[in-house]
């Protein structure tokens, strides 16, 4: 795209801090592939490991915990390295270009069921180590692709409201990818109703292929804009602070700590709910498997349709007000799911739609706050360090999510979860298992949302404060 105001092009110039439609679409596409794999993973990986691969719930929880812990550990590493990367492609793009294909390959390998031994105990440990190794490799390349991509938000524009708009496009593609993945899963479950192993293998293959291509669309469609903005807003210094010192400075950035908390509470509720829904639909509501995809589609479809509505409201009333509105509706829905009884299928879908109102704000608001925090850090340190901030917020989220999913699966195993079979596809679970499922979909996410509301109420960085920060940065550059 052209960055000159004198060439007669209809595209926006970097000086305006506004982004044209093609750049926003390309940026949004960058989150499509990772959203597809994330939705498939959080919604289907646990039941795949326990019900198809045959891992007991305790080992299934541990293999996911190990993968998430490693995923979290490599986030700061990639963040710092991408901050320091110097190439003709820019700081972020080489990581996305070279990481995309291995990202797709290792995602597919998660859905293969190898056989290691006729001894059940030996086969259990063989499966555990296979899925743990693949999880580590997949999550490593997920970070290589996704973390540099998320850091592009602060590098494409410095405009407060334009960033909210940019994230609206990002999460439209993100939720759209989630919906596409769920539709593919639903169609496959209807076409191959009786062989769950083939269902998951085909789902993994299709989603792996369509997850790689949008990464290159993002690179192609945003690179010139990012390079032009980098020339317009050059770093005042090169990244030279040691990693531990960078983390110490980040911890002294008070608004950043609030954003970490808000993001953590929101996404703990999102992903814990998505992970338990397959068990809730089949074991508690006693519904066929294809209802799992429909429930998740109700949530994600509503969330996508509300993104631009919340973005417009945010421009008028601010990000905090939008978060309060969405979370209030979501808490009602989340609490209501605890009281839903088998047979109340319509009510379950109504609550899923209501939950979508809040899920869209969980996508939009924390990620729109983070670039503002980065500018405050630049004012304090004289350096642009998007990578370390984006990596640390995801680091905290992945550690806590891994622990949460592991705890839920451990509790299901201890409570006596009964694995479905071809002869009994919907076994009657013990009351202890049903209580674990209901508490994991109701009270626990609701408590997390309440904590997020409290943090948002006290969030200190307003629109006016951000405008003052940008003014001071411009004065320093001059």
N, C-alpha and C positions, 0 to 999 in steps of 0.2 A: 504494500500500500504506500501511497505517496505521503510524505510528511511535510511537503512544502505548501505554503498558503498561496503561492503565486502560480501554481500549475493549473488552476481552474478545476481541480478535482472536487467532487462532492464529498470526499472523505474528510473526516474531522482531522484537524492538526493537533499535535501533541500539546501546543501552547494552550488550546482550549480546555485541556484535561478531559474532554469528552471523547467517547469511543464510538466508532461507527458500528453498524449492525453486523457486518461481516466479522469484525474483530471480536465482538461479544459472542457471536455464534461459535467461532473457532475456539475461543476460551472456554465456553460452556462445554464443548465437545470433549475437552480434556478430562472431564470428570465422568464421562459416560462409561468407559471401560472399567475403571476402578469401582464405579457404583454397581455395575452388573455383577462383578465378582464378589463385592462386599455383601450385596443382598443375597446372592446365592449361598455364600458362606455362612452368614449369620442365620439364614432361614432354614437351610437344608443340611448343613454339614453335621450338626449334632445328631439328627435322626438318621442320617446316612451312616455315621460311624457306629451308632448303637444298634440300628435295626437292619442294616444291609451288610456292612463290613463285619459286624458281629462283635465289636469291642464292648466290653462291659462299660457302664457309664462312668465309673471312676477313671479308667484309663483314657476314655474318650475326652473327659474333662481335662486330664493332665496333658494330653498331647496338644490340645488347643491352648492351654495355659503356657506351655513351653514356646509354642509358635508366637503367641502374643507378646511374651516377655522379650524374646529376641527381636520381634518387630519393633517393640518400643525402644530397645537398646540401640538399634541401628538408626533410629530416627535422628538423634542429635549428631551422629557421625555423618550421615548424609547431609543434614542441614548445614553443618559447619563446612564440609567439603564443597558443597554447592555454593556457599557464600564466597569461597576462596577460588572457585573455578574460573579460569581465564581462557577464553577461546573465541574464535571468530563467531561462533554460534551464540555466545553469551554465557551467563553463569549457569542457567538452569537447563537449557535445551539439550546439551550432550547427554545428560543423564536420562532424559525422556527418550531420546532417539535410540540409544543403545540398550536400554532396559526393557523396552516394550515387548519384544519377541520372547525373551526368557520369562517375562511376567505371564504371558499367555500359556507357555508350555507347562510351567509348574502349576498353574491353576488347573489345567486338565489332569495332570497326574494325581491330583487329590482324589479323583473319582474312580480310580482303578482299585479293584479288590484283589490283591495278590494272595497267594496261598503259600505258607512257609513250612508247615509241618502237620502231620496227622494228629500230633499231640495238641490238645486244645490249649493247654497253658502255654506251650512254646509258640503256638500260632498267635495267641493273644499278644505276646511280647514282640513277635515279628511284625505284626500289624502296627503295634504301638510305635516301634522305632521307624517303620516305613513312613507312617503318616506324620510323625514328628519331624523327620528329615525333610519331607516334602513341604510341610508347613513352614519350617525355617527358611527354605529356599524361596518359596512363593512369597512369604511376607517380606523377605529382603528385597526382592525385585518390585513388589508392590510399593515399598518405600522409595526405591530408586526412581520409579515413575511418578508417584503421586506427590511426594513431598516437594520436589522442585516445582511441580505444577502449581500447588497451592500457594507457593511463595510468589508466583507471578502476579497475584492480585495487587500487591503493593507496588509492582514495577510497571503496571500498565496505566495507572492514573493515580493522582493524589486527591481527586475530588471526593468529598465526604459522601455525597448522595450518589455519585457515579459508581462508587464502590459497592453500594447496596444494590444498584441496578446490575452491575457486573456479576455479583453473587446470585442475583435472581436468575440470570442466564445459566450460571454454573449449576445451580441446584435444580433448575428445570431439566437440564440434561441428566443430572444425577438421579433425580426422582424418576425421570423418563426411562433411564437405564434400568432402574429398579423395577419399574412397571414392565418393561420389555422382558426382563429376566423372568419375572413371575408369570407373564403370559406364555413365554416359551415353556416354562415348567408345567403350567396348566395344560397346554396343548399336548405335551409329551405324555403327561399322566393319563390323558384321555385316549391317546393313540395306543399307548402300551400300558394298559391298566394293571396287568398281573405280574410284570417283571420289573421290580423296583431297581435292581442292579443295572439293567439296560436303560431305565429311565435316567438315572443319575449320570451314567457314562455318556449318553447322548446329550444331556443337558450341559455337562462339562465341556464337551467338544464344541458344541455350537457357541456357547458363551465365551470360550477361550478365543475363538476366531474373531468374533465381532467385538471383543474387548481391546484388541491390539490396534485396529485401524484408526479409531478416533484420536489416539495419542498423536499420530502423525498429522492429522488434520489440525490439531491445536498448534503444533510446532509451526506448520506451514502458514497458518492464518494469523498468528500473533507475533512472530519473531521480529518483523520489521517495526512494528509499533513499539515493542519493548526496547529495541535498539535505539529508536528515536527518542523515547522518553529518557533512556539512560544518558544520552548526550545532553538533553535539556536539563536534567536534574542529576548531575554527576555526584558521586560520593565525595564527601569532604575529606575522607581518609580511606585508605585501604584497610581491610579487615586484618588487624594485627594483634588483637587482644587474645591471650590464651583461653582455651575452652572453659576451664574452671572459673576464670575471671569473668567470662561472658555470662555464665550461669549465675554468678553472684550478682552481676549488674541486673540481669533479668529478674531476679528475685526481689530486687529493690524497686522495681517498676510496679507500683501499687495497682494501677489499672490492669496491668497484665495478669496479676494474680486473680483479680476478679473475673477476667475473661476465661482463665483456666478453669475456675470453679464453675462458672455458668455453663461452659462447654461440657465439662465433665458430667454435671448433673443432668443436662439435657440428653446427652448421648448415652449415658448409662441407662436412662429410661427407654430411649429408642431401641437400643440393641438388645437389652435384656428382654424387652417385650417381644421383639422380632424372634429372638432365640427360643422363647418358651411357647410361642403361638402354635407351632406344629404339635406339641404335646397337649396344649390346651384344647385345640380343635378336635383331635382324635381321641385323647384319653378322657377328657372331661365332658366335652360336648357330644361325644360319640358320633362324629360325622365322618364321612368318607374323606380320603386324603386330598381330593381336589378342592375341598373347601379351604384348605390352608392357603393356597394361592389366591383364592377369591378374597379372603379376609385381608391378606397383605395388600392386595390390589385396592381394596376399599380405602385402606390407610394411605397408601402411596398416591393413588389417584387424587384423593382430596388434597393431600399435601402439595402436589404439583399445581393443581388448579388455584390454590390459595397463594402461591409464591408472589405473583405480581400484584395481587391485592394487598398483601402485607407490605410489599415494597412501596406501593403508593401511599399506604397509611403511614409508613415510616418517614417518608419525606415530609409529611405534615406534622406528625405528632412525635417522631423520634423512635429510636430503636428500642428503648426501654419500654415505652408504652405498648409497642407491638408484642414484645415478649410477654408482658403481663396479660394481654388479651388472649394470646394463643395458649399460654400455659394454664390459664384458668379453665378454659374449655377442656384441655387435655386431662387435667386432674380429675374432672368430673367423669370423663370417659374411662380413665384408668381405674378409678375407684369402682365404677359401675361394673367393670368386667369381673371383679371379685365376686359380685352377687349374682351374676348371670347363672341360670340353671340350665341343665340339658333340656333341649326342646325349645328354648327361647332363642331361636336362630335369628329371627328378624331383629330382636333387641341387640344381639351380638354384632350384627352388621351396622346397626345405627351407631353403636358405641365406637366401632372401628372407624366410621366416617368422622365422628367427632374428634377422635384421637388424631386424625389427619390434619385438623386445624392447628393443633399444637406442634405436630411433627414438622410442619413447614417452617415454623418460627425457630425450631431447634436447628434446622438447616441454615436459615438465613441470618439470624441475629449475631451469634457468637463469631461467625466468620467475617461478618461485616465490621465488627468491633476491632478485630485483631490488627488490620492495617493501620488504624488510628493509633493504636498502642505503639506500633513500630516507629511511627513518626516521632512520638514522644521520646522513645529511646534514641533516635537519631539526634534529636535536639540535645539530649543529655550527654551523648558519647561522641557525636560527630561521625558515626558510622551507620551504614545500612546493613542490618543483620537479620533480614527476613527469615533466613534458613534456621537460625537458632531458635527464634520465637515459634515458628510453625512446627519445628521438630519437637520442641519441648511440650507444647500443648497436646500434640498427638501422642507423645511419649506417655504422659500421664493418663490420657484416655485409654490407650491400649493396655497399659498395666492393669488399670482398674477393671476394664472390660474382661480381660483374660481371667482375672481373679473371680469376677462375678459369674461368668459362664461356667468356670470350673466348679465353683461352690454349688451352683444349681445342679449340675450333673452329678456331683458327688452326693448331694442330698437325695437326688432321684435314685441313685444306686443304693445308698444306705436304706432308703425307705422301701426298697424292694421292687423297683421298676421291672415290669414283665415285657420282654422283647416280643414284638409281633412276629407271627409266622405266616406262611402261605395258608395253613389250615385255619389259623385264628388271627386274621389281620387286625382286629380291634379287641385285644384282650382286656378283660375287666381288671383295672389297676387297684391295688390296695388303697384304703382311705388315706394312708400316710403319704402315698405318692400324689394323690389328688390334692392334698393340702399344700404340698410343696409347689405344685403347678399353679394353684390359685393365688398363693401369696406372692409368687414370682411375677405374676401378671397384674396384680392389683396393688397391695399396700407398699411393696418395696419400690416400684417405679414412682408411685405417688409421693413418697417421702423424698426421693431424689428431686422431683419437680419442685417441691416446696422449698428445698434448700436453694435451688436455682433462682426462685423468685426473690428470696431474701437477698442473695448476692446482687441480683439485677437492681434491686431497689437502692442499694448503696453504691452502685457503680459510679465512679467519680468523673469519668471523661465525657463531657457533654459536647454537643455540636459547636457551641461557642468556644470552648476550650481548644477543640481541635483546630478551629479557624485561627486562633492565636498561635498555635504551634506551627502551622504552615506559614504564617506571616513571618515568624522569627526565623524559620528555615530559609525562606526566600531572602531575607535580609542578610543572613550569613553567607549564602551563595554569592550574592552581589559583592 
